[in-house]
Amino acid sequence: MSFGDPNNPYGPPQPPQGQPGYPPQQPPQGQPGYGYPQGAPQQPPAYGYPQGQPAQPGYPGYPGYPGGNMMPVEMPGLMKTARVFLFILAGFQLLFGIITGVAVGAVQDVSNGVGSGDDTDMLAGLGFLVAGLMVGLGALSIFLGVKFKNGGSGIRITTIVYASLMILGSIGNIVNGASGSTTFAGLISLAIAGIILASMVNSAASAWFSRPRY
C-alpha cells in the first residue's frame, strides 16, 4: 500500500492518523472552535448604582452614585417623637390662646358694664395680644409638624430657631416662676423643646431634609 512518493515535488504525502512521528493537529488552547456559541457577555452594572455597598441598618436608601451616602426613605424615630410633641404642644397653645381671649373679653365686658372699661383697656389689649400670640404659635407648631414629612432645610432651620426660643422662654418661666404650677409648666415646656431641638441638630435630620424628592 503506497502513500505517495516522498520525493514528489508537488507535495508531501499525507500520513494516516495515529502513525508514529506525526502527532494529531489540535486547535490552540484557550481559543474556542469556530461556530461554537460563546458565553453570554456579562451585563455592565447599571449607571449610578453603587456596587457592593450594603444598605445601612435602619436606613434603606435611594441608590446614589458610587461612594455616595445612602439617603433615608423613612423619617428617623427621634423626629417622629418631636413631630408628635409639636402637635401636642399646638393643641395646648391653641386651647390656652382661645381660653385667654374669651376670659379677657368677658372681663372687659364686665368692666364696661360698671363704667370702668376705659381703665382696663390697656390690660385687655395686652391679654388679647397674648391670646393671639398663643394661637399663632399653635398654628406654627402644626405647620412645622406637617412639613416634617416633605419639607426642606428651611423647615429644619425654622424648627431649630423655634425650639431654641422655647427653651429660653421655659428657662425664664422656671427662674421667675412665683408659683409651683408656673415652674412645673416651665419644666414640661423645657423638656419638649429640648427633644424637638435634639431631633433637628443630628446627622439623621440633616440627611432627611436634604434627601432627593421625586
FENQUIWO-V270633 format. One record per pair of residues at least 12 apart in sequence whose ideal C-beta (glycine too) atoms are under 8 Angstrom apart, sorted by the first residue. I is the first residue (numbers start at 0). J is the second residue. D is the distance in Angstrom with one decimal. If there is no record, write none. Layout:
i-><I | I>
j-><J | J>
d-><D | D>
This chain:
i-><2 | 2 | 47 | 47 | 47 | 48 | 49 | 49 | 49 | 49 | 49 | 49 | 50 | 52 | 52 | 54 | 55 | 58 | 58 | 58 | 59 | 59 | 59 | 60 | 61 | 61 | 68 | 70 | 70 | 70 | 71 | 71 | 71 | 71 | 72 | 74 | 74 | 74 | 75 | 75 | 75 | 75 | 75 | 77 | 77 | 77 | 77 | 77 | 77 | 78 | 78 | 78 | 78 | 78 | 78 | 80 | 80 | 81 | 81 | 81 | 81 | 81 | 81 | 81 | 82 | 82 | 84 | 84 | 84 | 85 | 85 | 85 | 85 | 85 | 85 | 86 | 86 | 86 | 87 | 88 | 88 | 88 | 89 | 89 | 89 | 89 | 89 | 89 | 90 | 91 | 92 | 92 | 92 | 92 | 92 | 93 | 93 | 93 | 93 | 95 | 96 | 96 | 96 | 96 | 96 | 96 | 96 | 96 | 97 | 97 | 99 | 99 | 99 | 99 | 100 | 100 | 100 | 100 | 100 | 102 | 103 | 103 | 103 | 103 | 104 | 104 | 106 | 106 | 106 | 107 | 107 | 107 | 110 | 139 | 143 | 143 | 143 | 149 | 150 | 151 | 151 | 152 | 152 | 154 | 155 | 155 | 155 | 155 | 158 | 158 | 159 | 159 | 159 | 161 | 162 | 162 | 162 | 162 | 162 | 163 | 163 | 165 | 165 | 165 | 165 | 165 | 166 | 166 | 166 | 166 | 168 | 169 | 169 | 169 | 169 | 169 | 170 | 170 | 171 | 172 | 172 | 172 | 173 | 173 | 173>
j-><14 | 15 | 62 | 63 | 64 | 62 | 62 | 63 | 64 | 65 | 66 | 67 | 65 | 65 | 69 | 69 | 69 | 71 | 73 | 206 | 71 | 72 | 73 | 72 | 210 | 211 | 206 | 206 | 210 | 211 | 203 | 206 | 207 | 210 | 210 | 147 | 148 | 207 | 198 | 201 | 203 | 204 | 207 | 194 | 197 | 198 | 201 | 203 | 204 | 147 | 198 | 199 | 203 | 204 | 207 | 194 | 198 | 147 | 158 | 194 | 195 | 197 | 198 | 199 | 144 | 147 | 191 | 194 | 195 | 140 | 141 | 143 | 144 | 147 | 195 | 140 | 141 | 144 | 191 | 137 | 140 | 191 | 136 | 137 | 138 | 140 | 141 | 144 | 137 | 137 | 133 | 134 | 136 | 137 | 140 | 133 | 134 | 137 | 138 | 133 | 129 | 130 | 131 | 132 | 133 | 134 | 136 | 137 | 130 | 134 | 126 | 129 | 130 | 133 | 126 | 127 | 130 | 131 | 134 | 126 | 123 | 126 | 127 | 130 | 123 | 127 | 119 | 123 | 126 | 119 | 120 | 123 | 123 | 161 | 157 | 158 | 161 | 212 | 208 | 208 | 209 | 208 | 209 | 208 | 199 | 204 | 205 | 208 | 195 | 199 | 196 | 199 | 200 | 195 | 192 | 193 | 195 | 196 | 199 | 192 | 196 | 188 | 189 | 191 | 192 | 195 | 189 | 192 | 193 | 196 | 188 | 185 | 186 | 188 | 189 | 192 | 185 | 189 | 185 | 184 | 185 | 188 | 185 | 186 | 189>
d-><6.7 | 7.7 | 6.7 | 7.4 | 5.9 | 4.6 | 6.4 | 6.5 | 7.3 | 5.0 | 6.9 | 6.7 | 6.7 | 7.8 | 7.7 | 6.1 | 5.5 | 4.7 | 7.9 | 7.9 | 7.6 | 5.6 | 7.2 | 6.7 | 7.4 | 6.4 | 7.0 | 6.4 | 4.5 | 6.5 | 7.0 | 5.6 | 5.7 | 6.4 | 7.7 | 6.8 | 7.2 | 6.3 | 7.5 | 8.0 | 4.1 | 6.7 | 6.2 | 7.6 | 6.7 | 4.3 | 7.3 | 7.3 | 7.9 | 6.2 | 4.8 | 7.9 | 7.4 | 6.0 | 6.6 | 6.3 | 6.9 | 7.8 | 8.0 | 5.7 | 4.5 | 7.9 | 3.8 | 7.4 | 4.9 | 4.8 | 4.9 | 6.0 | 6.1 | 4.7 | 7.4 | 5.7 | 3.9 | 7.9 | 6.7 | 7.2 | 6.7 | 5.1 | 7.8 | 7.8 | 5.1 | 6.0 | 8.0 | 4.5 | 7.5 | 3.6 | 4.5 | 7.1 | 7.4 | 7.8 | 5.0 | 7.2 | 4.9 | 3.5 | 6.3 | 7.3 | 6.0 | 3.7 | 7.7 | 5.1 | 7.8 | 4.7 | 7.0 | 7.4 | 3.2 | 3.8 | 7.9 | 6.4 | 7.3 | 7.1 | 6.3 | 5.8 | 4.1 | 6.6 | 7.6 | 6.2 | 3.6 | 7.5 | 7.8 | 7.5 | 5.5 | 3.4 | 5.7 | 6.5 | 7.9 | 7.9 | 7.1 | 7.1 | 7.8 | 6.3 | 7.8 | 4.4 | 7.8 | 6.8 | 6.6 | 5.3 | 6.8 | 6.7 | 6.5 | 5.8 | 7.8 | 5.2 | 6.4 | 6.6 | 5.5 | 6.2 | 7.4 | 4.6 | 6.6 | 5.1 | 6.4 | 4.9 | 6.6 | 7.7 | 4.8 | 7.8 | 4.3 | 3.8 | 6.8 | 7.9 | 6.4 | 6.2 | 8.0 | 7.5 | 3.6 | 7.5 | 6.2 | 4.6 | 6.6 | 6.8 | 7.2 | 4.7 | 7.5 | 4.2 | 3.7 | 6.1 | 7.3 | 6.7 | 7.7 | 6.6 | 3.4 | 7.1 | 4.0 | 6.5 | 7.0>
